[in-house]
Structure formats: structure tokens, C-alpha cells
Amino acid sequence: MIRLKSNIGPIGPIGPILLLIIVSLSFPAESSPAYDLVILNGRVIDPESRSDSIRNIGISNGTIKAIATKKLAGRTVIDARGLVVSPGFIDLHQHGQDDENYRFKAMDGVTTALELEVGTGDIDAWYAQRDQKTLINYGVSAGHLAARMAAMREPVTFLPSGAAAHRAATDAEINEMKQRLEDGLKRGAVAVGFGIQYTPNASRWEILEMFRVAASYGASCHVHMRHAGVKEPSSSVQALEEVISAAAITGAPLHVVHIQSTGGPATPKLLQMISEAKSRNIDVTTECYPYIAGMTDIKSAIFDKGWQEVFDIDYKDLQWAATGERLTKETFDRYRKTGGMVAVFSMTEEVVTAAIKSPVTMIASDGILEKGKGHPRTAGTYSRVLGHYVREQGALSLIEALTKMTLMPARRLERRVPSMKNKGRIRIGADADLTIFDPQTIIDRSTFQEPAKYSEGIRFVIVNGVLVVKDGQLQSGVKPGLPIRAPLQ
Ligand SMILES: [Zn+2]
């Protein structure tokens, strides 16, 4: 009204009334604009503000524009009555980064999938391969493994199995690795990735040198630690001491990957160490996934002599991913020569539950599927936490679980990648990455026998304002995924 009045001087005293009538005629029954997409009547949970209430959300141009109790008008309208509306899930640890994997992630509620543990050796090529071709958002770290393979002049594969897996590096090779990580960080790598257990002869000094590079770019170090399990020396406790020290010495933020599969029975001790380090202002975070088996390449250094003692398991506790068969000494020796993925049943349900409940852990999948083969965590991690651990077990509350899937991973990265400040939250101005699910039915369906099964109960998934899952169905022909990348330098 104030703005109208200033323009109506010459019309006289009845002018304002006439104008009001004209204004109401031109916008009949609707005072707010029509949004691209509107979500009505959902139970909106935002971990940042800790709000949990029935709201309507208006989205335009890929951004949340309105959060209201009043009805909103939209060109597309979703009725979310009875459903939870959450920020889209952010997976900090997803190796599979292709169409097949993105479909399973979307159907598990993931709107951003990042490969931060293994990473890559060529940041520009990695992003170029996915440009405008993906269902969900994607991003990658500069990988120490790749830098090591390149510096040792062997072909850069996913995990090393030759010299880079087994020998110490020269000073010149360490310098080349540092240069390669620095180049990757200048090209916008999200973080620096490490798989120290896959390079057991990487010296502690070599690791410190890599942390120094990460520190100078404000990049978090996503580390698969040097040792697993409880057996001293070379326990996971010692391995955690190494990387917490590296973070304290260099100032690089530390993120320990899959703490429960590395820690095994020592996991509660590792979680305690991380809480204590945090209380001393060392920037340490960690993640876990909700399964009692891990998975890795049988050819990797993890299965060098002595693996049974490290994990306190035997051949029968290994399951060949391609066929689902449990291994024997004979089949182990045969597959070790060819290589391939093997599930390692080394954890107890008690350890997994303790990790999921801990306030310091985020949820991250460590997923990869290849032609439908792999670990069920790829397709089921998020639905399994929400269905099994939240609803069925009551191990943690819904908002606690969602915080571990959205806000905590966004915050982990936002110092280096400022655009992450607009993810993991439901607020005006945030990116419209949203996951809408039925809290009464959400559950994983993928298993070790059948890992490529979509989760149930994820009803709608929105990536940058575009529906990629609608009424529980994956949408075809949409590619709204955008790169998650640090500013170029
Ligand atoms: Zn790992």
C-alpha cells in the first residue's frame, strides 16, 4: 500500500480504492507468485534450525524460495502429507560414479555423491566426463593413491597392486606426489584422499607431507587408515594416533572413513579418541556405514600375509561378490591372482550400532556397483539407517540420523567448498536438493546376494529443483546434477 500511495497523487481520494480493486483483479485469489515446484503439507525437518513441523515449500530456479504455513501455488505440486521432507542426503564416500550407481543413490535419497577416499589423479578430466550428464550432484578429491601410482610410473588403477602398493617412495617420488596433489587442489579438488592400508610402505613422513599440502589449501584429508583391528602393534588405535597427529602437526582437517570397518571391536575406543581430539580443537570427523561386512579388492595389500590375524577372520568370512560364494584357501588363492571384489565379514552388529549412534559419526556408504554386482551399501545405506536403526531399533532419533546424512557432511566441506553452505539445509536460499520419504515404510532391499535392489519408501527426490524420483519412480531423461568443486586457483 505504501508504494501504491506514492504513485497515486493525481487520482484523488478514491484512487487508492480503485487501485486496490484493479490489483486484486489482476492477481485473483493469489498473493504470491506461482513457483516452479511446490511441496505441500510435508513434515519438514531441517537439522540446522532443528525445526520439525508441517510446512509448504516453494521452489524456483533450483532454489528454495518459500517455506510457509499458507498454501503456495506451483506449476508442479507434490502432496507430501504423511511424508518427511529432508535436505537431500550427501554421501562423502561413493566410489561408483556413473549412471548405474547414480540411479541407485537417487533411489536411496542421495542428491550429492562424492568420491573422496580414493579420489582421482586428473581432476579436470574427471569433472569433464560428468558435465551435464548426471542425475545427482558429484565431486571428487585429489587421491594420494593415484599420485603415488603415477609417481612410481605404474598405470593408475582404482587401487594399486604393484610397486605403489608395496615399496617405500624416494624423496623425489614424494615431491612428485605433493606436486600432483597441489595441481589437483588448484583445479578444484574437493579434498585429499588416502588409502594408507593399500600403501603400507608409505612412510609416516610421506603421509605428513601430503597432509601439509592439504593444509595449505584448507582441504580435508579423507583417510582409510594404515591399520585395522585390535592386534598390537599395528592396531587401528595406533593408526588413528598417526592421522590425528598428522592433523595436529599440519593443521589439515581430518576425516576418518568407515571407522567401524577399520576399527572392528576397537571402534568404541576410536570414537572416544576422536571425541577427545575434537575437545582439544583438532578438526577431526568420521563416518560409518550400516553393515557387518566391508568390501574391497582381493588383490590389494589388505590381503597380504597375516590378514586373518588382523581381522580375526578366516577364508569362510570372505564372500566373492561376483557369485556370492564363500571362499576357501583354494578359491582365495585363485581369485587373488585375477583380482575382484570380495565382501569381508569382520564386524559385529554391536559395533555397527555403536558407530551409527555415536554423535561424532556421519553416514557414508563407501558404495560401488559394477553391472549390478557389489556391496548392498551402495543401494541401501541411507534407507537402512532410517528404516532399521531409527524405526525398528530406535537406536537414534530421526533428526539425529538426518543430521548425519545432510548437515554434518555439508559442514565438513564448506570451508573449502563454500557452495556446500547451501546444501544440507532447508532454508530460503538453499539449493533445492530434497528427499521426501515415508518414515513408516522406508527400508533397504539390497542384500549381499542381491546388491542391486532399489530401496523402498523414498517417494520423491529433487536435485537442483528437478524431480529425479517421482512417486517412488526414477525419472528418465533428466540430468540436473551439478559439480561440487572448490574454487579454481
Ligand atoms: Zn576404504
Boltz pocket constraint, residues with backbone or C-beta under 6 A from the ligand:
constraints:
  - pocket:
      binder: B
      contacts: [[A, 117], [A, 195], [A, 224], [A, 257], [A, 258]]
      max_distance: 6.0
